[in-house]
Amino acid sequence: MPELAEILEALPLPALAVDRRDRLVAANAAALALLTAGSVGRPLALAIRAADLLAGVAEVMAGAPARDLRLRLGRDGAEHVFAVTLAGLGEGEGRQVLVTFRDTSAEEVAEAMRRDFVANVSHELRTPLTALLGFIETLQGPAREDPAARERFLATMAREAGRMNRLVRDLLQLSRVEAEERVRPREPVDLLGVLASVRATLRPVAEGLGSEVRIEAPEGRVTVPGDHDQLVQVFSNLIENGLKYGAAGQAVRVTVRREASLRGPAVRVEVADRGEGIDPVHLPRLTERFYRVDSHRSREKGGTGLGLAIVKHIVARHRGWLRIESVKGEGSTFIVILPEG
């Protein structure tokens, strides 16, 4: 018969065994990473400081059926969540309790993200829906015979409906991009053509803000493997943000140049504005879904809070990098680096 230590070592999860004296008698290498040094042979309470675990071991040792626990333990300098299973081995004086640990931290994070996503979508849809319902009720009642109020309310309703339409569109686009993210697009795309097309499309927006989009690029064609429509979406989003959040009357500068990267030749595209800039505390979270530096201002300008999340996933699908640099009071630069091959 193999020794207990050998059996534990063969298990794919961190596992340890405790005897009737609450002494840790064996542990595999994965479990030892969770314990304080020199824990084998010592009381379990000195190896893991978790009251729920100690109470559960005592119950199973006394004959209770196997049970599951959820514990938070430190590992690699960070807190992890573990699903812990306790099962009795043997009877009488030789009875032991087998304890196994399964790290569920990633699942916990994914579940928290799912909850936040559902809550954010519900909130983003509820606000315009509430406004629409309120205006419909008013139009059916007090404003029924008031042409001026009716026109004003209908304009607001159209604006709120447009906001919901943009949100649904971005949600569908985000879902589509995430589904395709593992498949890298390979069609050759004329990057300067994409940028010229985006500039032409956004010219009315720029003129309305007293601004312009200036493109600085090398001579000749700049081609990258990619998805034309998705790259149009990336630079439409970044340039439109630069126009909306940049200083009035200031140009948005788009700079294109070739550079060497860790993965070989690449093209670097910088979209820079001269706006208020972004506090550094916000930069790591800008590409999170629904994260906004200024929620009220973003909604006023028609933002859904999903644009940069979509940009991030599209750039990742192209095996590229997205970087954001900003200095408060001086402006922001969004940098997209795309491999040429």
C-alpha positions as CSV (number, residue, x, y, z in Angstrom):
1,M,0.0,0.0,0.0
2,P,1.4,3.4,-0.8
3,E,2.1,5.8,2.1
4,L,-0.4,8.6,2.8
5,A,2.2,11.2,1.7
6,E,2.5,9.5,-1.7
7,I,-1.3,9.4,-2.1
8,L,-1.6,13.1,-1.3
9,E,1.2,13.9,-3.7
10,A,-0.7,12.2,-6.5
11,L,-3.7,14.4,-6.0
12,P,-4.0,17.4,-8.4
13,L,-5.2,19.8,-5.7
14,P,-3.5,21.0,-2.5
15,A,-4.3,18.3,0.1
16,L,-3.4,17.5,3.7
17,A,-4.3,15.1,6.4
18,V,-5.0,15.7,10.1
19,D,-5.1,13.1,12.9
20,R,-7.2,12.9,16.1
21,R,-4.8,15.2,18.0
22,D,-5.4,17.9,15.4
23,R,-1.9,17.4,14.2
24,L,-1.1,17.9,10.5
25,V,0.5,14.5,9.6
26,A,1.0,14.9,5.8
27,A,0.6,17.4,3.0
28,N,1.5,17.5,-0.6
29,A,3.7,20.1,-2.2
30,A,0.8,22.2,-3.4
31,A,-0.6,22.3,0.2
32,L,2.7,23.2,1.7
33,A,2.7,26.4,-0.4
34,L,-0.4,27.5,1.6
35,L,1.0,26.7,5.0
36,T,3.5,28.3,7.3
37,A,7.0,26.8,7.1
38,G,7.6,23.5,9.0
39,S,3.9,22.9,9.5
40,V,3.9,19.1,9.1
41,G,3.9,17.4,12.5
42,R,2.5,20.5,14.2
43,P,-1.1,21.4,15.2
44,L,-3.3,22.5,12.3
45,A,-4.1,25.7,14.1
46,L,-0.5,26.8,13.8
47,A,-0.4,25.9,10.1
48,I,-3.6,27.7,9.0
49,R,-5.2,30.3,11.0
50,A,-8.9,29.8,10.0
51,A,-11.5,29.1,12.7
52,D,-14.1,27.7,10.3
53,L,-11.6,25.2,9.0
54,L,-10.6,24.0,12.5
55,A,-14.3,23.7,13.5
56,G,-15.1,21.8,10.4
57,V,-12.2,19.3,10.9
58,A,-13.4,18.7,14.5
59,E,-16.9,17.9,13.3
60,V,-15.8,15.5,10.6
61,M,-13.3,13.9,13.0
62,A,-16.2,13.3,15.4
63,G,-18.1,11.4,12.7
64,A,-20.0,14.1,10.7
65,P,-20.3,13.5,7.0
66,A,-18.0,15.2,4.5
67,R,-18.6,18.9,4.2
68,D,-17.5,21.9,2.1
69,L,-16.2,25.3,3.3
70,R,-15.2,28.5,1.6
71,L,-12.1,30.1,2.9
72,R,-10.0,33.1,2.1
73,L,-6.2,32.5,2.5
74,G,-3.1,34.4,1.6
75,R,-1.0,33.1,-1.3
76,D,1.8,34.6,-3.3
77,G,1.3,37.9,-1.5
78,A,-2.5,38.1,-2.4
79,E,-5.7,36.9,-0.9
80,H,-7.2,33.8,-2.7
81,V,-10.6,32.2,-2.2
82,F,-10.7,28.4,-1.8
83,A,-13.4,25.8,-1.9
84,V,-12.3,23.4,0.9
85,T,-13.6,19.8,1.2
86,L,-13.3,17.9,4.4
87,A,-13.7,14.0,4.4
88,G,-13.1,11.5,7.1
89,L,-10.6,8.6,6.6
90,G,-10.8,5.5,8.8
91,E,-12.4,4.9,12.2
92,G,-11.4,4.8,15.8
93,E,-8.0,6.1,17.0
94,G,-6.6,5.9,13.5
95,R,-9.2,8.2,12.0
96,Q,-8.0,11.1,10.0
97,V,-9.5,14.0,8.1
98,L,-8.5,14.6,4.5
99,V,-8.6,18.4,3.6
100,T,-8.4,19.4,-0.1
101,F,-8.3,23.0,-1.4
102,R,-9.5,24.3,-4.8
103,D,-8.6,27.8,-5.8
104,T,-11.8,29.5,-6.9
105,S,-10.4,33.1,-7.1
106,A,-10.8,33.3,-10.8
107,E,-14.4,32.1,-10.6
108,E,-15.2,34.6,-7.9
109,V,-13.8,37.4,-10.0
110,A,-15.7,36.3,-13.1
111,E,-18.9,36.0,-11.1
112,A,-18.4,39.5,-9.6
113,M,-17.8,40.9,-13.1
114,R,-21.0,39.2,-14.3
115,R,-23.0,40.7,-11.4
116,D,-21.5,44.1,-12.0
117,F,-22.1,43.9,-15.8
118,V,-25.8,42.9,-15.3
119,A,-26.2,45.7,-12.7
120,N,-24.6,48.3,-15.0
121,V,-26.6,47.3,-18.0
122,S,-29.8,47.4,-16.0
123,H,-28.9,50.9,-14.7
124,E,-28.0,52.2,-18.1
125,L,-31.2,51.0,-19.6
126,R,-33.4,51.9,-16.7
127,T,-32.5,55.6,-16.8
128,P,-33.7,56.4,-20.4
129,L,-36.6,54.0,-20.0
130,T,-37.8,55.8,-16.9
131,A,-37.5,59.1,-18.8
132,L,-39.4,57.7,-21.8
133,L,-42.2,56.4,-19.7
134,G,-42.5,59.7,-17.8
135,F,-42.8,61.7,-21.1
136,I,-45.3,59.2,-22.6
137,E,-47.5,59.6,-19.5
138,T,-47.2,63.4,-19.7
139,L,-48.0,63.4,-23.5
140,Q,-51.0,61.3,-22.8
141,G,-52.2,63.6,-20.0
142,P,-51.3,67.3,-19.3
143,A,-49.3,67.9,-22.5
144,R,-51.9,66.3,-24.9
145,E,-53.0,69.6,-26.2
146,D,-49.8,71.6,-25.8
147,P,-47.9,71.6,-29.2
148,A,-44.8,73.3,-27.8
149,A,-44.4,70.9,-24.9
150,R,-45.1,68.0,-27.2
151,E,-42.3,68.9,-29.5
152,R,-39.9,69.4,-26.6
153,F,-40.8,66.1,-25.0
154,L,-40.6,64.2,-28.3
155,A,-37.1,65.6,-28.9
156,T,-36.0,64.4,-25.5
157,M,-37.6,61.0,-26.1
158,A,-35.8,60.6,-29.4
159,R,-32.5,61.5,-27.6
160,E,-33.1,58.9,-24.9
161,A,-34.2,56.2,-27.4
162,G,-31.0,56.9,-29.3
163,R,-29.0,56.5,-26.1
164,M,-30.6,53.0,-25.6
165,N,-30.0,52.1,-29.2
166,R,-26.3,53.0,-28.9
167,L,-26.0,51.0,-25.7
168,V,-27.6,47.9,-27.3
169,R,-25.4,48.3,-30.4
170,D,-22.2,48.5,-28.3
171,L,-23.3,45.5,-26.2
172,L,-23.8,43.5,-29.3
173,Q,-20.5,44.7,-30.8
174,L,-18.6,43.8,-27.5
175,S,-20.1,40.4,-27.5
176,R,-19.2,39.8,-31.1
177,V,-15.6,41.0,-30.6
178,E,-15.1,38.8,-27.5
179,A,-16.4,35.8,-29.4
180,E,-13.9,36.4,-32.2
181,E,-11.0,37.4,-30.0
182,R,-9.1,34.1,-30.3
183,V,-9.1,34.3,-34.1
184,R,-6.6,36.8,-35.4
185,P,-7.7,38.6,-38.6
186,R,-5.3,38.2,-41.5
187,E,-6.7,40.4,-44.3
188,P,-4.3,43.2,-45.4
189,V,-5.7,46.6,-44.3
190,D,-4.5,50.0,-45.5
191,L,-4.2,51.8,-42.2
192,L,-3.8,55.2,-43.6
193,G,-6.9,54.7,-45.7
194,V,-8.8,53.7,-42.5
195,L,-7.6,56.9,-40.7
196,A,-8.5,59.1,-43.7
197,S,-12.0,57.5,-43.8
198,V,-12.5,58.1,-40.1
199,R,-11.4,61.7,-40.4
200,A,-13.9,62.3,-43.2
201,T,-16.7,60.7,-41.3
202,L,-16.0,62.8,-38.2
203,R,-15.4,66.1,-40.0
204,P,-18.9,67.4,-39.1
205,V,-18.3,66.6,-35.4
206,A,-14.9,68.3,-35.6
207,E,-16.3,71.4,-37.4
208,G,-19.2,71.6,-34.9
209,L,-16.6,71.8,-32.1
210,G,-14.3,74.2,-33.9
211,S,-11.6,71.6,-34.2
212,E,-10.0,69.4,-36.8
213,V,-8.2,66.0,-37.1
214,R,-4.6,66.2,-38.2
215,I,-2.8,63.1,-39.5
216,E,1.0,62.8,-39.6
217,A,2.1,59.6,-41.3
218,P,5.0,58.3,-43.4
219,E,5.0,58.4,-47.2
220,G,3.5,55.4,-49.0
221,R,1.2,52.6,-47.8
222,V,1.1,51.4,-44.3
223,T,-0.5,47.9,-44.2
224,V,-1.3,45.7,-41.3
225,P,-3.1,42.3,-41.1
226,G,-6.5,43.0,-39.6
227,D,-10.3,43.4,-39.8
228,H,-11.0,46.7,-41.7
229,D,-14.4,47.4,-40.1
230,Q,-13.0,46.7,-36.6
231,L,-10.0,49.0,-37.1
232,V,-12.4,51.7,-38.3
233,Q,-14.3,51.3,-35.1
234,V,-11.1,51.5,-33.0
235,F,-9.9,54.8,-34.5
236,S,-13.5,56.2,-34.8
237,N,-13.9,55.7,-31.0
238,L,-10.5,57.1,-30.1
239,I,-10.6,60.1,-32.4
240,E,-14.2,61.0,-31.6
241,N,-13.3,60.8,-27.9
242,G,-10.4,63.2,-28.6
243,L,-12.7,65.6,-30.2
244,K,-15.4,65.5,-27.5
245,Y,-13.1,65.6,-24.5
246,G,-10.3,67.7,-25.9
247,A,-10.1,71.4,-25.5
248,A,-12.5,73.4,-27.8
249,G,-10.8,74.6,-30.9
250,Q,-7.7,72.4,-30.4
251,A,-6.8,69.8,-33.1
252,V,-6.7,66.1,-32.4
253,R,-3.4,64.9,-33.7
254,V,-3.1,61.4,-35.1
255,T,0.6,60.3,-35.5
256,V,1.5,57.1,-37.4
257,R,5.0,55.6,-37.4
258,R,6.7,52.3,-37.7
259,E,8.7,50.9,-34.8
260,A,10.3,47.6,-33.7
261,S,8.4,45.6,-31.0
262,L,9.1,42.4,-29.1
263,R,7.1,40.6,-31.7
264,G,8.8,42.2,-34.7
265,P,8.0,45.2,-36.9
266,A,4.9,47.1,-35.8
267,V,2.9,50.3,-36.5
268,R,2.3,52.8,-33.7
269,V,-0.7,55.1,-33.9
270,E,-1.1,57.9,-31.4
271,V,-4.3,59.8,-30.9
272,A,-3.5,62.9,-28.8
273,D,-5.8,65.6,-27.6
274,R,-5.2,68.8,-25.6
275,G,-8.0,68.4,-23.2
276,E,-8.2,68.4,-19.4
277,G,-6.3,65.2,-19.0
278,I,-7.1,62.2,-16.8
279,D,-6.1,61.7,-13.2
280,P,-3.6,58.8,-13.1
281,V,-5.8,57.0,-10.6
282,H,-8.3,56.3,-13.4
283,L,-5.9,55.1,-16.1
284,P,-5.7,51.4,-15.1
285,R,-9.6,51.2,-15.2
286,L,-10.4,53.1,-18.3
287,T,-10.9,50.0,-20.4
288,E,-13.3,48.4,-17.9
289,R,-16.9,48.1,-19.0
290,F,-19.0,51.0,-17.9
291,Y,-16.1,52.7,-16.1
292,R,-16.3,56.5,-16.5
293,V,-14.1,59.2,-15.1
294,D,-17.1,61.6,-15.1
295,S,-20.4,59.7,-15.6
296,H,-22.6,62.8,-16.0
297,R,-20.3,64.3,-18.7
298,S,-19.9,61.0,-20.5
299,R,-23.7,60.5,-20.8
300,E,-24.2,64.1,-21.9
301,K,-21.8,63.5,-24.8
302,G,-23.5,60.3,-25.8
303,G,-21.1,57.8,-24.3
304,T,-22.2,54.3,-23.3
305,G,-19.1,53.4,-21.1
306,L,-18.3,50.5,-23.5
307,G,-16.2,52.2,-26.2
308,L,-12.7,51.7,-24.7
309,A,-13.6,48.1,-23.6
310,I,-14.5,47.4,-27.3
311,V,-11.2,49.1,-28.4
312,K,-9.2,47.0,-26.0
313,H,-10.7,43.7,-27.2
314,I,-10.3,44.6,-30.9
315,V,-6.7,45.5,-30.4
316,A,-6.1,42.3,-28.5
317,R,-7.7,40.3,-31.3
318,H,-5.2,42.0,-33.7
319,R,-2.4,40.9,-31.2
320,G,-1.6,44.5,-30.5
321,W,-1.3,46.7,-27.5
322,L,-3.3,49.6,-26.2
323,R,-1.6,52.2,-23.9
324,I,-3.0,55.3,-22.4
325,E,-0.9,58.3,-21.3
326,S,-2.3,61.4,-19.7
327,V,-1.1,64.5,-17.8
328,K,-3.7,66.4,-15.8
329,G,-4.3,69.8,-17.5
330,E,-2.3,68.9,-20.6
331,G,-4.3,66.3,-22.4
332,S,-4.3,62.5,-23.2
333,T,-2.7,60.2,-25.7
334,F,-4.1,56.9,-26.7
335,I,-1.6,54.6,-28.3
336,V,-2.4,51.6,-30.5
337,I,0.5,49.3,-31.6
338,L,-0.3,46.8,-34.3
339,P,2.0,44.1,-35.6
340,E,2.9,44.4,-39.3
341,G,3.1,40.7,-39.8
